[in-house]
Amino acid sequence: MQLFWQSLVNGILVGGIFAVVALGFSLVWGIMNIINLAHGSFVMLGAYTAYVLFSTWHVDPFLSLPVAFVLLYGFGYCIQRFVINFVVRAPILTTFLLTFGLSLLIVNVVLLIFHGDTKGITTQYSGTNFSIGGVTVGWVKVWTLLVALAITALMQAFLTRTKTGRAIRATAMDVDAAQLSGVRVAHLYAVVFGLGAGLAGAAGVLISLSYSLQPSMGDPFVITGFVVCVLGGLGSVQGALLGGLVYGVIEALGSQYIGTGLQDAVALVVLLIVLIFRPRGLLGKATAS
Amino acid sequence: MSLGGITGNVTALRVTVGILVALAFVPLLHNSYYENLGRGILMYATLSLGWNIIGGYTGYVSFGNVVFFGLGTYTSAALWQHWHQQNIALAVVCAMAVGIALALVLGVPILRLRGHYFGIATLGIALATQEIVANVDWLGAGSGFTVRPLEAYSAYYYAMWIVCAASMLATFLIARSKLGYALVAIRENEEAAAVLGVDPTRYKVTAWAISAAMAGAAGAVFAGANAFIDAPTAFALDNNVFPIVMAILGGVGTVAGPLVGALILTAINETLWSHFPQIHTLFFGAVIVLVVMFLPRGLLWLLNLRGGWKGLRASVGAYRA
């Protein structure tokens, strides 16, 4: 029973990271109907940003988080503005392959610069933990979850309270009407993609605190992002959060009781069950088909 | 997007058949480098033709067709390991049967999904199957399988040629049949097709099964020629993505496109390998990005382009934000 509680807590703690990964993925998908296969490489870039800042200037990863967000926002903005916008209205296969190609490019450039060996960030507080009723919890993971929740709340506020946020939601509902009301779609798309990349980068920084770094570390997060979006329903911040936590718990329990080599298989089974029985996600909002 | 009818540009088709016939004579050169290269082209062309049936003609973008290829290689390897069967024809038939069976079982629930959902579900199936196969002891688990190669090594070349030629002929016949028109109707507008009496589920599952049979057959021949199979080789990402890029480069939803794409991309890939082995994958990523940005409808489509330079610029910019 103790193992169960331990897995449950671990799942919730990692679920916060999944939520931030999925938030950016969901935004790009919901607004431009793009499945961003390069999302995982943005996560990796965020983690490497934290690593470089930490190993060069001993910057605490929590302080690198805004830096990674801004850098990746800029990178994502440029990619959308100068590459993806070129074919954004093409059939889905086009953007699918385009982002796949981008992912290959980014991962291999990082591989050239940093080589393939694993890297890690060890802070003074890395090993510290506390325990309640036999369940051991690392402080880093608790802080990670709190930061993840804060990012989610900020994102929700941004989308509902600011002018740009409202323009983003309007574009998600009706591109043509938004354009007629004065939204510059090419620019707005780039902002959305930049936000997606920035959120992925922030998630990458959080991941770098607890896991080792490697150029292909981001690849599994594309599937994670997708499964979480399907679980929570597309295009809602609350959905991404709930989906992230649920998926974190499923994955933790799955690797505890089924086996660690089969995470993708577990993810797929969950995905199929949800798609078949609740095609619009657990929180059930309208989705882009 | 008309490409000169449902089978594609006629001149392109004739030229491609010519290339295919020429490829049949490669083993006569007695050069193992060219033979391996040629068999690679034929294998990728077959995988690309298979993907083209479901992804090109039917418009269901599968990102997991490698699963049929991988299971095909394992069928072939298991026949040798467990029953000492080395007959290529038997391996091909069994691999096709395994592929078709899996496509029928998975097809009914999976093909209800559309667009991105179908794409990611198939990608998930490919990843999950690789994980499962790598954990099954009967299939060699993590350490893999060996397949004793035939003494007449060129037999694998001719087998792959036959598989490729048969896939191309099948695609040509399907495209001109009622099935082909039904698939294109589903791609263009599934609801309208259903209203007009096309049963989408039946046709989609049939298309996926045909696609699976082609990939499975290619896998069965590959296993013998490669002599060794493990999960990372059988379900390699390359074997999943190369065929899609090849179909796009040549022309999606045409008979000639996949072979044209396989020929060009293998040539590019081979050149990159021999000159820049370190940054070869990086270049490949760049090739994908450039092809998708500037040739989203493939090379064969250029043959039907009207209006010269102006027409080209207008078409390339057609999908801008």
Contacts between the chains, C-beta under 8 A, distances in Angstrom:
chain1	res1	chain2	res2	distance
A	29	B	116	7.3
A	33	B	116	7.6
A	35	B	116	4.7
A	35	B	119	6.8
A	35	B	120	6.7
A	83	B	289	6.9
A	83	B	293	6.8
A	85	B	320	6.4
A	85	B	321	4.2
A	86	B	293	5.2
A	86	B	317	8.0
A	86	B	319	7.2
A	86	B	320	6.0
A	87	B	292	6.4
A	87	B	293	6.1
A	87	B	296	5.8
A	87	B	319	4.6
A	87	B	320	7.7
A	88	B	319	6.7
A	88	B	320	7.2
A	88	B	321	4.7
A	89	B	318	7.9
A	89	B	319	4.5
A	89	B	320	7.1
A	89	B	321	6.9
A	90	B	296	5.3
A	90	B	319	3.9
A	91	B	59	7.9
A	92	B	61	6.5
A	92	B	115	5.5
A	92	B	116	6.1
A	92	B	119	7.4
A	93	B	55	7.1
A	93	B	61	4.8
A	93	B	244	7.8
A	93	B	248	7.3
A	93	B	252	7.5
A	94	B	292	5.5
A	94	B	296	5.1
A	94	B	319	7.2
A	96	B	61	6.5
A	96	B	63	7.5
A	96	B	116	7.7
A	96	B	119	6.2
A	97	B	244	6.6
A	97	B	245	6.7
A	97	B	248	6.7
A	97	B	288	6.0
A	97	B	292	5.1
A	98	B	288	7.4
A	98	B	289	6.1
A	98	B	292	4.4
A	98	B	293	7.0
A	100	B	241	6.6
A	100	B	288	6.6
A	101	B	285	4.7
A	101	B	286	7.2
A	101	B	287	7.6
A	101	B	288	3.1
A	101	B	289	4.1
A	101	B	292	6.6
A	102	B	285	7.0
A	102	B	289	6.2
A	103	B	285	7.3
A	104	B	281	6.0
A	104	B	282	7.2
A	104	B	284	6.3
A	104	B	285	3.1
A	104	B	288	6.9
A	105	B	282	6.0
A	105	B	285	3.7
A	105	B	286	5.9
A	105	B	289	6.7
A	106	B	285	7.9
A	108	B	279	6.8
A	108	B	281	4.9
A	108	B	282	3.8
A	108	B	285	6.4
A	109	B	282	6.4
A	112	B	278	7.2
A	112	B	279	6.6
A	112	B	282	7.1
A	185	B	321	5.6
A	186	B	321	4.4
A	189	B	321	5.6
A	223	B	120	7.4
A	223	B	123	7.3
A	223	B	124	6.4
A	223	B	127	7.1
A	226	B	120	4.9
A	230	B	117	7.6
A	259	B	135	7.6
A	261	B	131	6.1
A	261	B	134	7.2
A	261	B	135	5.9
A	262	B	128	8.0
A	262	B	131	5.5
A	262	B	132	7.3
A	262	B	135	7.1
A	263	B	131	8.0
A	264	B	124	6.9
A	264	B	127	4.3
A	264	B	128	5.3
A	264	B	131	5.5
A	265	B	127	7.8
A	265	B	128	4.0
A	265	B	131	5.1
A	265	B	132	5.9
A	267	B	124	6.8
A	267	B	128	7.9
A	268	B	121	7.7
A	268	B	124	3.9
A	268	B	125	6.5
A	268	B	127	7.2
A	268	B	128	4.3
A	269	B	128	7.8
A	271	B	120	7.7
A	271	B	121	6.8
A	271	B	124	5.9
A	272	B	109	6.9
A	272	B	110	7.9
A	272	B	121	6.8
A	272	B	124	7.9
A	275	B	113	6.2
A	275	B	117	6.4
A	275	B	121	6.9
A	276	B	109	6.1
A	276	B	112	7.8
A	279	B	117	8.0
A	289	B	114	5.9
A	289	B	115	6.5
